[in-house]
Amino acid sequence: MNSIVELEQFFEKRSLQTYSRENYDKYLKKEGFVFDIPSIHITGTNGKGSTAKYLNEIYKAQGYKVGLFSSPSTTTLFEMIQVDGKEISSDDYLSLFNRLEEKFLKYELSTFEMQTIIALTYFKDRELDIAIIEVGMGGYIDATNIFIPKLSIITSVSLEHTAYLGKSISEIADNKAGIIKRDVPVLLGKLDENTMFAIRQRAKEMESQIVIVEDYHNEQIGVNKITFDYRPYKGLELSTSAVYQLKNASLAVEATKILKDVFSVSEDAVRKGLNTKLLPCRFEYVKKNVMVDGAHNPEAMKSLTETLSKVEHRPIHVVFAAFRDKNIDQMLIALGSISNDVVLTTFQHKRARTEEEYFLYLGDYKFVEDYLSYIKELETTYPDDLILVTGSLCFAGIVREALRNEK
C-alpha cells in the first residue's frame, strides 16, 4: 500500500456487516501472535473511551511508557493508536500494514481485526510499560479480546448493537463479561441487578475478584471545571463541566488503587492525569456557541441532557444525526427535555440514517440535507444561543473537523 488514502479505501471495502472470529482465531493460532504487555482492558456501552483516556494520562504523568488503543476513530486512523500521548505516524502505520498485509489477506481479516493487530504490534515494537486497550464492540468476540490483562473494566451496560451482542441487557452484559479472565480482578461501574447477575456468573467461573467503583462526593461544577472528592483524594479537578465524566474519572482512580502494587502512582500523577484535555467530541465547545458531543445511545444522551440542563442556561438548538441501528426514539425524547428546536440530518457514512429512514419522525422534526450550512445559519440567526451537534460520535467528529478547519 502506497498511501494512507489507499489504505483507508481498502479498510472501507473490508468492513463487514456480520462478524465472526473464525478467520481471526486461525490467524492468531497459526501465526503464533501473542500480546503480553501488561494491560488494562476496558469495555462498556458508554464511558470506556474517557476512562481509558484518564488512565493513560495518569500513568503517563507518573512517567510510565503508555500505549493507548481506542475506538472508534472520530477523524483519522492515527488517533486510535498512541504512545505517550503521540499518535502513530502515517509512515509507521503504512510500514506496519505493508509488513503484515500478506497474512491479513491470507486469513481474510476484517478491518478492525487488522487495526487491532497493527496497534498491538506497534505497542510490542515500542516496548511499553503498560497498555490501555479499549474494546471495539462488546467483549467476548471482540478482536481486542486476545490477551490476559492486569485488570478488566466494565464501565456501563445498556442496549446497543443488538444484532451482534444480544437482544436483552443480560445477554449484552454476558457478552461484555467475556473480557473477564481467570484470577484477574474486574472493576465495575454502577450497574443494575440484571447486569450484575450475568457479570457475577462469569466472574465466579473465572475466580475473579469483583470491585465496584465507590461514590464520588462534594462535586462542585464551574466553567469548564469540576472539583470532587474520591477516597482517599480531596479536591480532584476535571477540566470539563460534563458531570457524566465524574463516573469515568472515578473508575480511573479506582483502577489505579487496584493496581497500586503493580503500577504505583503518586497523588500528584492522579491529579495531573485527571485535569487533562478530554477526548474530542465529549462535551466539547468547538466555538463559543457550538458544542459537539458524541452521545449515540439513550444512556449517553440522558447523561448529556442532564448535564446541559445544569450548566447551560441559554436556548439550545440541536442538529442530530445517527446510525440506522440506534434507538433514536429515546434519544430524541431526551433532547426534547432541553430544546424545542431539534432538526434531523444525515452524513457521509454507509451506516448513517438517511432522510428516507427518518420517515417516522418527519412529521415532528424538520430534516436538513446540508448540516454545515444550517449550522452557519443558526450561528447568524441565534448568536447568543447554543448549537448542539450530537447523535453519533462519527457525525460529531466530522462536524468538529469541518468547523476547526473553517476557523
N, C-alpha and C positions, 0 to 999 in steps of 0.2 A: 504494500500500500504506500502510495507516494505522498499523500496529503491527508490532513485531518478531515477535509471536506469529503474526500473519497471514503474515509473510514466511517464518518457519520452516516453517509448514504448506505454503506454496507451494513452497519448496525440496524438502520431503519428497516432494511429488507429482511433482516434475520429476526426481527421481533415477532414473537409468537402470540397467537390468541389463546392457545391452550398450552399447558405446561406439564411436562413430565421430566423426572430426573434420570430416566433410564440411560440416555447417552452420556450425561454428565457423570453419573456414577461409574460408567465404564471408563471414561477418561481418567477419573481420579484413581481408579484401581489399577488400570493397565499402565498408566504413565507414572504411577507412584507419587502423585502430588501430595505433599504433606505441608501443613502450615502449623508451626509450633512456637510462634512468637507469643509471649504472654499477652492475653487479650481480654477485653470486656465485650460481650455480645449483647446487643440491645434490640428488642422488638417492642411493638405496641402500636395501637391504632393511631394515637397522637402522642407527641412529645418526645419520640425517640431521637429525632434529629437534634433538638435543642439539648436534651440530656447528654447526648454524645458530644456536642459542642462544648458544653460546660466542663465535662470530664477532660476533654482534650486540652482545654485552656488551663485547667488546674494542674494537670501533670506537666504540661509544657512550662508553666510558671515555676514548678519545682525543679526544672532542669532535666527532666527525662526526655529522651528522644521518642516522640509520639507520632504514630500514624493514625489517620482518620479516614475511614471509608464510609461515605454517607450516600444516601439515595432517597428520592430521585434527584437528578440534576435539574436546577431551575434554568440554567443558561448554557453551560458547556460541560463537556466530558471531564475536563480537568479538575473542576471544583469537587468532584466526587472523591478524589484521591489527594490527600495532603500529608506531608511530613513536616513536623514542626511549624505548622500553620502555612506552609507554602505549597501551592498546587503543583502537581506533576506538570512538567513542561511538555509541550507538544512533541518535541523531539524524543523525549523519553517515552512518551505514550506510543508514538509510532514505532519506535525501536522495539518496544516490548511486544506490540501486536505482531510485527513482522517476524520476530523471533518465535512466536507461538502460533502463527497463522496456520501452518501446515497441520498441526494437531487439532486446532479449533475446527478446521474444515473436515478433517478425517472423522471426528466424532460428532460433527454437525451440532455444535453447541449453540445455545440461544444467546441473544445479545447480553443479557445480564450475567449469564454464566461466564462469558468471555470477559466482561468488565470486572467481574469478581476475581477471576484468575489473574488478570493484569494487575489489579490492585494488590492482591496478596503476594504476587511475585515481586512487585515493586517494593513492598514492605520487607520481604526477605532479603532482597538485594541491599536495602538500606540498613540492615542490622539494627532494628528498633529495640528500644527497651520495652515498649508497650504499644498495643494497637487497640483502637476503639472501632468496633465493627458494627455497623447498623444493618439490620435485616432489610432486604428489599421488599418482601411481602410475606406476611405470615410468620413462619418459623420452621416447621418440620421439613418441608420440601424446599425451602429457600436455598439458593445457591451458596449463601454465606455459611450455611449450617454444616460445616465440614471440619471443625476443629474443636478442641476441648478448651474452653475459656477458663479464666480465673474466677469470673463472675458472670452470671446471666442476669439481665434486667428485663422485666416486662412492665412497661410504663402504664399502659391502659389497654382496655379491650372493649370494642363496640362493633356493631355490624359493619363490615366492609368486605369488599372483594368476595361476595358470597358465592360467585361462580367457581372460585378456587379454594376458599378456606372453609366453607361450611355455611349452612342456612340458619344457624342459631348462634347465640352468644357462646353457649357451652362448646359447640363444635369449633368455633373460631378460637376460643381460649385453649382448647386442646391442641389445635394446630400451632398456636404461638408457644405453647408449653413445650413444643418439640425442641426448643433450644436448650432446655434444661439437661444437664449432663450429670453423670454419676459422680456423687461426692462433691459437686460444685455448687456453692450457695447460689440462690436465686433471690434477687431483690424485686419487690413488687410495689407498684403504686397502689393507690386506694381503689380496690376492685370490689364489685358486688359479689354476693354469695354464689350465684350461678357460675360466675367466672372462677371464683376461688376454688370451687369443688373440683373442676377439671384440672386446675393447676396443682392443687394439693395431691391429687391422684398421681400425676406424673412425678411430682417431687418425691412422693413416698416410694414409688417404683425405683427412682434413681438415687434414693437415700441422700437427697439434697436438702440442706437447711433452707427454710423459707425465712426471709427477713422482710417485714413490711415497713415501708417508709413511715417515719414519725410525722407528727403535725408540726407545721411551722407556726410561729407566734409573733405577735406585735408588729404585723406588717404595716408600713406607712407608705402611701402612694404619693409620689411627686411627679414633676415634669421629667419624663424620661428617666425616672429613678424610683426604685422601691427598696426600702430597708426592711429587714426582718431578722428574727432570731430562729436558729435551728441548732438544737443541742449538739455540741456544747458552745456554739458560737453566738455572740451577741452582735447585733447591728451589721449583719451581712448586707451587701448592697448589690443590686442589679441595675444595669444601665438601660432600663426599659420601664414603661408604665403598664406593660401587659401582665395583669395579675396572674394569668394562667401559667406564666413562666415560674412562679413560685413552686409549683409542683415539680417541675423539671429540675430546677436548681436544688430542691430538697433531695431528690433522687440522686443527683450527682454528689452532694455532700455525704449522704448515707453510704454511697458506693465507696468513697474514699475511706470511710470509717471501717467498712468491712475488709478492705484490702490493706489496712494500715501496716500489717506485718509483712506484706509483700512489696507494696509501693508506699512508703511513708511520705506524707506531705505535711508541710508546715501550715499553721493558721494563715500566714501571710500569702502562701500559694493559693489556698482556698479563696481568700478574699479577692486576690488579684484575678483568679480564674473566673469567678462569678461576675465580676464587674468588667465584663468584656463585651465587645460588639457582637450582637447576635447574628444568627444565620440570616441570609436575605429572605425577605417576604414573610417575616414573623413580626407582625405589628410594626411595620416599617414605614415611616414617613419619607417618601422619596421627594416630596415637595412639602411646603408648609401646610398645604391644604389637600394633599393626595397621599393616601395610605394604601399600601399593598399588603395583603395578608393571605397566606396560602391555605386557609381553612377550607377543607374539602370533604367534610362529612359532618353529620349533625352534632356530634360531640364537640368537635373543634369549633363549629360555628356558634354553638351555645356559649363556649368559653370566650370567643371573640366578642360576641354581642354583649355579654355580661360585663366584660372589661370596658368596652366602649361606653356603656351606659354610666360607668363610674368616672371615666376620665375625660370624656368629650361632652361638651355642653352646647355645641353648635349643631345646626341641622346637618344631616348626613344623607348624601346621595350615593346609591350603590350601583356599581357596574359589575354584573355577575355572569360568570361562565363556568361550566362544569363538564366533567367527563360524563359520558352517557350512562355509565354503570353506577353513578352515585345517586343516593336518595336525596333528591333536591327538595322534596315536599317539606321536610323538617328544617332544612337549611333556609328555605325562603320564609317559613314561619318565624324562625329566629331573627332573620333580618328585618322582618316586619315589625319587630318589637322596638327597633331603634330608628327605622326610617319609613317614610311613606312614599319614597321615590326610589324604587328598585327597577332597573332595566336589565334585560337579558341580552346576551351576545354570544358569539362563537369565536373561535380562534383556530389557527393553522395547526391541527393535530388530528391524527386519524381517529383518536378516541373522543374528540371534542363533540359535545352535543350540538347539533345543527338547529337552524330555525325550525325545520320540519319536526324535529324531535322535541321541541318545546310546545308542540301544538296544544297540549292540555292546559298550558299556562298562559297562552297568548291573549286570552280574554281578560286576564287580570294584570298582565305585565306587558310593557312595551318591549319590542325587540329592536336592537340596532345592529347593523352589519359592521360599520366602521367604528370600532370602540375607541380608537385613538382620537379621531375627530370629535366624537361625542364627549370624551373626557375634556378636551380643549374647550368645547362649547360650555361644559359645566363650569370649568375654571373661569371663563369670561363672565358667564351669567351669575354665578354664585361665588365671588372671590373670597368671601368670608366664611363659607361653609366647608365641610369636609367631604371629599370624594373618596369612597372606599371601593377598592378593586379586590374582588375575592371570588371564592368558589372552586378554585383549582390552584395548586402550587405552581403548576406549569404555566397557567394563564397569568398568574401574578408575576412570575419571573419574566415572561415575555413583555408585559407592560412595563415592569420595572426597568428592563434593559432599554426599551424604547424611550422612556422618559428621561433616563440618565444620559442617553446619547443626545437627546434633544437639548439637555442643559449644557 
